[in-house]
Amino acid sequence: MVSLRREILSTPDSDELVVDHLDGPPGSPRVVLLHGLEGSSNSVYVQGFLGGIRSRGWRGVALNFRSCARDPAELDRHLTNRRPRLYHSGETSDFDFLVRTLSQREPDAPLLAIGVSLGGNVLLKWRGENPAGGGVVAAAAVSTPYDLAASARHLESFVGRVYTARFLSTLRRKAVDAARRFPEAAAAMDLRRTLAARTFREFDDAATAPLHGFAGADDYYRRSSSLLYLPSIAAPTLCLSAEDDPFLPRETLSRARNAATASVEFRVTNHGGHIGWVSGHAPWRARYWAEQEVLDWLGKFVAK
């Protein structure tokens, strides 16, 4: 694993934001990484990107979404947050806070960003909320579920239920923990329906939406889907997707491409699944194509 330096930032709402730094030469480009659902800085794809960042002589900053950071001494134990909330696909305030913090510390160092899956949706939504770039020179979103409602429906298929069950097992535990620790969280969520949820829509309607101020799953999906923000992006952005991604219906990918501005470049492969794109002739010689592709693309926007 790539060795990282942990920092705890105090957020404007008096919570703690856990970020892990890959240090490097002062003034060198810095890449902020946003992980996917129930991921962290320890996720294989985050570590892969950090390895590529290190080989280029850049620096990296892995943002752990609230409730997703893990204790380095106990990698299976999640660190808890102080506020009655978790994280979701449309929550951009923590990323915005981190970008502003890094920019204030080093205003002349190039700042880049990569978001994967849920992190890709967060990144693109933030990109649309900050059309001129918001201090991020270039950004790349990988395996993004552009339309959250369509993705939730798509994952109700037989294959999708395999992914869904794995994620819901940890999400339900986090919701129960939030209800135990915060009376306002317990009052907001429907714990009976949360524990019984077998689809993302059921969970989001019972827990995610009410916990974060949405009227229900439909309201959450509508207001948080990055598809609505693609027409506003005016800074260099790469979207990398595969047509066989089980999280993404093909028609949604077509709608995303049609909605985006000329500042958004789409690269779509026939195969690759969800955060896949593994090449090579043997497992010990595997090459993760997406990592190199994304970092090479970002490199075009960094002054030589």
Secondary structure, 3 states (H helix, E strand, C coil): CCCCEEEEEECCCCCEEEEEEECCCCCCCEEEEECCCCCCCCCHHHHHHHHHHHHCCCEEEEEECCCCCEECCEEEEECCCCCCCCCCCCCCHHHHHHHHHHHHHCCCCCEEEEEECHHHHHHHHHHHHCCCCCCCCEEEEECCCCCHHHHHHHCCCHHHHHHHHHHHHHHHHHHHHHHHHCHHHHHHCCHHHHHHCCCHHHHHHHHHHHHCCCCCHHHHHHHHCHHHCHHHCCCCEEEEEECCCCCCCHHHHHHHHHHCCCCEEEEEECCCCCCCCEECCCHHHCEEHHHHHHHHHHHCCCCC
